[in-house]
Amino acid sequence: MSLLRRAPARIAGRRVLPWLVVLDLLREGQAHWQEQLTKRERSRLIGLLKDSKGVPSRLTAKDQAEFRALTAKLDLVALGKRAAVAGVGLRAARKKRR
């Protein structure tokens, strides 16, 4: 359930809506990450990222292939769709304010 439907527009004079959108997107991202990869695969992917320090050429050819396979399994297109659905509440809330 989206956090956007339950929260007031303001708390103590500050806008809450952008933070709720960020929290909603983070929650969706974490759920997607845990659904798509096993615990072992997640730890291996994190290990590869740490080893490479963000530079793919620092990995061996075997590790690069493993990294590609794990990221393909993440299905980033589906994550984008989940994020878009989570962000739909933001558009509805903005239209109501005007």
C-alpha positions in Angstrom: 0.0 0.0 0.0 1.3 3.4 -0.9 2.2 5.8 1.8 0.8 8.7 -0.2 -2.8 7.7 0.5 -2.4 7.8 4.3 -0.4 10.9 5.0 -1.5 14.6 5.5 -0.1 17.1 3.0 1.8 19.0 5.7 3.3 18.3 9.1 4.6 21.2 11.2 4.5 23.5 8.2 6.7 21.3 5.9 5.6 19.5 2.9 5.7 15.7 3.4 4.7 14.6 0.0 8.2 14.5 -1.7 9.7 12.5 1.2 6.8 10.1 1.0 7.4 9.6 -2.7 11.1 8.9 -2.0 10.2 6.4 0.8 7.7 4.7 -1.4 10.2 4.3 -4.2 12.8 3.0 -1.8 10.3 0.5 -0.4 9.4 -0.7 -3.9 13.1 -1.0 -4.9 13.9 -3.1 -1.9 10.9 -5.4 -2.4 12.0 -5.8 -6.1 15.6 -6.5 -5.1 14.5 -9.2 -2.6 12.0 -10.8 -4.9 14.3 -11.1 -7.9 17.5 -12.4 -6.3 18.2 -15.0 -3.7 20.2 -14.0 -0.6 23.3 -15.6 -2.0 22.9 -13.8 -5.4 22.4 -10.5 -3.6 25.6 -10.9 -1.5 27.6 -12.0 -4.6 26.4 -9.0 -6.6 27.3 -6.6 -3.7 30.7 -8.3 -3.5 31.3 -7.8 -7.3 30.3 -4.1 -6.9 32.7 -3.7 -4.0 35.5 -5.4 -5.9 35.1 -3.4 -9.0 34.7 -0.1 -7.1 32.2 0.9 -9.8 34.6 0.3 -12.7 33.5 -2.8 -14.7 37.0 -3.2 -16.3 38.4 -4.0 -12.9 36.6 -7.3 -12.9 37.9 -10.5 -14.6 36.0 -11.6 -17.7 34.3 -14.4 -15.7 33.2 -11.9 -13.0 31.9 -9.5 -15.7 29.8 -12.2 -17.2 28.5 -13.2 -13.7 27.7 -9.5 -13.0 25.8 -9.2 -16.3 23.8 -12.3 -15.6 22.9 -11.1 -12.1 21.9 -7.7 -13.3 19.8 -9.2 -16.1 18.0 -11.3 -13.5 17.1 -8.1 -11.6 14.8 -7.1 -14.5 15.3 -3.3 -14.3 12.4 -2.7 -16.7 10.0 -4.3 -14.2 11.6 -2.1 -11.5 10.9 1.0 -13.6 7.3 -0.1 -14.0 6.9 -0.6 -10.2 8.5 2.8 -9.6 6.1 4.4 -12.1 3.1 2.8 -10.4 4.3 4.0 -7.0 4.7 7.5 -8.3 1.2 7.7 -9.7 -0.1 8.9 -6.3 2.1 12.0 -6.7 0.4 13.1 -9.8 -3.0 12.6 -8.3 -2.1 14.6 -5.2 -0.7 17.5 -7.2 -3.9 17.7 -9.3 -6.1 17.9 -6.2 -4.1 20.8 -4.8 -4.7 23.1 -7.8 
